Amino acid sequence: MTVKECKKEEKADREFQKKFKFEGSINVLTQMMVDPAATEKRGGGKNLPLRRGEILDVIQFTNQEQILCRDSQRRYGYVPRAVMLHL
């Protein structure tokens, strides 16, 4: 990983912590997959865009309806628990 990529990731992490009022370090708890039968959704606001079969890093189990996740492009957002499957 180059220095430029490291700085870009650090900036994205700082923006995530500010936007979601996330305290502490960002740790991946587990990985989950978006249900292949789920409908694809655009992201918006604090929601992450959903693509069928995509593997997401789980950052935090926020409540009974949503999970805070990160996708492969290092974008953060909420995802409904109903469309997530354990690997």
Contacts in CASP RR format, 6 or more apart in sequence:
PFRMAT RR
TARGET T0000
AUTHOR 0000-0000-0000
METHOD contacts of the structure
MODEL  1
MTVKECKKEEKADREFQKKFKFEGSINVLTQMMVDPAATEKRGGGKNLPL
RRGEILDVIQFTNQEQILCRDSQRRYGYVPRAVMLHL
9 74 0 8 1.000
12 74 0 8 1.000
12 75 0 8 1.000
12 76 0 8 1.000
13 26 0 8 1.000
16 22 0 8 1.000
16 26 0 8 1.000
16 70 0 8 1.000
16 76 0 8 1.000
17 23 0 8 1.000
17 24 0 8 1.000
17 26 0 8 1.000
19 46 0 8 1.000
19 76 0 8 1.000
20 46 0 8 1.000
20 68 0 8 1.000
20 76 0 8 1.000
20 77 0 8 1.000
22 59 0 8 1.000
22 60 0 8 1.000
22 68 0 8 1.000
26 59 0 8 1.000
26 70 0 8 1.000
27 59 0 8 1.000
28 57 0 8 1.000
28 58 0 8 1.000
28 59 0 8 1.000
28 70 0 8 1.000
29 58 0 8 1.000
29 59 0 8 1.000
29 60 0 8 1.000
29 61 0 8 1.000
30 58 0 8 1.000
30 86 0 8 1.000
30 87 0 8 1.000
31 55 0 8 1.000
31 56 0 8 1.000
31 57 0 8 1.000
31 58 0 8 1.000
31 87 0 8 1.000
32 55 0 8 1.000
32 56 0 8 1.000
32 58 0 8 1.000
32 67 0 8 1.000
32 69 0 8 1.000
32 84 0 8 1.000
32 85 0 8 1.000
32 86 0 8 1.000
32 87 0 8 1.000
33 53 0 8 1.000
33 54 0 8 1.000
33 55 0 8 1.000
33 56 0 8 1.000
33 84 0 8 1.000
33 85 0 8 1.000
33 86 0 8 1.000
33 87 0 8 1.000
34 50 0 8 1.000
34 51 0 8 1.000
34 52 0 8 1.000
34 53 0 8 1.000
34 54 0 8 1.000
34 56 0 8 1.000
34 79 0 8 1.000
34 83 0 8 1.000
34 84 0 8 1.000
34 85 0 8 1.000
35 52 0 8 1.000
35 53 0 8 1.000
35 83 0 8 1.000
35 84 0 8 1.000
35 85 0 8 1.000
36 52 0 8 1.000
36 53 0 8 1.000
37 52 0 8 1.000
38 50 0 8 1.000
38 52 0 8 1.000
38 83 0 8 1.000
39 50 0 8 1.000
40 49 0 8 1.000
40 50 0 8 1.000
40 51 0 8 1.000
40 52 0 8 1.000
41 47 0 8 1.000
41 49 0 8 1.000
41 50 0 8 1.000
42 49 0 8 1.000
43 49 0 8 1.000
43 50 0 8 1.000
46 77 0 8 1.000
46 78 0 8 1.000
47 77 0 8 1.000
47 78 0 8 1.000
47 79 0 8 1.000
48 56 0 8 1.000
48 69 0 8 1.000
48 71 0 8 1.000
48 75 0 8 1.000
48 76 0 8 1.000
48 77 0 8 1.000
48 78 0 8 1.000
48 79 0 8 1.000
49 71 0 8 1.000
49 75 0 8 1.000
50 79 0 8 1.000
50 83 0 8 1.000
54 71 0 8 1.000
54 72 0 8 1.000
55 72 0 8 1.000
55 87 0 8 1.000
56 69 0 8 1.000
56 70 0 8 1.000
56 71 0 8 1.000
56 79 0 8 1.000
56 84 0 8 1.000
57 69 0 8 1.000
57 70 0 8 1.000
57 71 0 8 1.000
58 67 0 8 1.000
58 68 0 8 1.000
58 69 0 8 1.000
59 68 0 8 1.000
59 69 0 8 1.000
59 70 0 8 1.000
59 76 0 8 1.000
60 67 0 8 1.000
60 68 0 8 1.000
61 67 0 8 1.000
61 68 0 8 1.000
62 68 0 8 1.000
62 78 0 8 1.000
64 81 0 8 1.000
65 80 0 8 1.000
65 81 0 8 1.000
65 82 0 8 1.000
66 78 0 8 1.000
66 79 0 8 1.000
66 80 0 8 1.000
66 81 0 8 1.000
67 78 0 8 1.000
67 79 0 8 1.000
67 80 0 8 1.000
67 81 0 8 1.000
67 84 0 8 1.000
68 76 0 8 1.000
68 77 0 8 1.000
68 78 0 8 1.000
68 79 0 8 1.000
69 76 0 8 1.000
69 77 0 8 1.000
69 78 0 8 1.000
69 79 0 8 1.000
70 76 0 8 1.000
70 77 0 8 1.000
END
